[in-house]
Amino acid sequence: LNFARNKAIYGQLLHGDVVEVLRMTEDSFDLITAADLLPYLGDLTDLFSVVAAHLIKGGVFAFTYESAESGTYNLGPSGRFNHSSVYLEKLAKDVGLEKISNEP
């Protein structure tokens, strides 16, 4: 965060658990990104819920994930979680997010 802060190009930088930080803010966003975050989380129910609550209408939640062939999620041999696309699409639908793309 100090490196990012020194660039002086960000309006706001926050540190903490992503779900807790989003719960603490009243801000809304047109884009929320989670690059290389999902592999560190198993159950994503709370994450998708809080993201959906903070996206403006038409906003985008863009994320990367490591793919599981079936089921919901599992801990891979690397110690990172894999999530199935079926699980991710169900979570998105459950919180009112529309699937735009899912690229391997």
N, C-alpha and C positions, 0 to 999 in steps of 0.2 A: 504494500500500500504506500509505503514511503516513496518508492520509485515512481509509482503512478502519480502520487501527489506532486512530486517534483516536476513532472511534465506540465503541470498547470493547464491541462486540457479537459479535465473532468469536472462536471458541475457538483458532483457529490460522490464520495467514496465511503462505503460502509463496511465494517468488519463484524463478523459474527456468523452464527448459524443461519443459513439462508431462510429457513422457515420463520425463525424467530425475528430476524431483521425485517422481513416483509410484514409480519404481524404487527410490528411496532410502528410502521410508517402508515400514513394516510395518503401517500402519493399514489398516483396512477401512472401507468406507463404504456407507450405504444409498442414497445419491444422489451422483452425480457429474454436474456440469453443465459444458457447454462452449458458452457463449453467444458467438457471433461469433469462434470459434476456428478451426473447420475451414477457412474460406476462406483462412487463412494457411498451411495445410499441404496438401501434395499427397497423397502416399501415406500412408494412415491405418492401415496394418497394425500398426505398433508401438503407436500410440495405442489402438486397440481392444483389443489384446492386454493392455496394462498396465492399462487400465480394467477389463477383465473380471477380471483377477487381484486387483483391490482392491475389487470390489463384493461385499457379502455376498449370500448366497442370496436371491433375490427383489429385489435392489437394482436401481436404475434409472440408466441413462445417458441423460441428456437433453441434446440438442444442437441447434443451428441450423446450417443449411448453405445454400449457394447451389447450386441445382439445375442439373445437366448433363442434357441430353436423352438421352445414350447413352454407352456406354463406361464408363470408371472415373472419371477426373477430368481436367480440363484447366484451363489458366490462361486466365482470361477477360480481356477488354479492360480491365477495371478493375485488373488486376494481382492479383486474388484468384482462388483456386481454386474451381471448380465441381465438385461430385461427383454422380454419378448415384445414384438411390435403389436401383437394382439392385446397384451396387457397395457401398453402405453396408449393405444388407441381407445381402449375402454376407459381408462382414467380420464383422457381428454374429453371423451363424450360425456362422461358422468358429471364433469364440471362445466360443460357447455362450450368447450373449445372445439373448433372445427379443424379437422385434419386438412392440411394444405399439401404436404409432401412428406414422404418417408423414403429417403435414399440410402442405400447401403454404403 
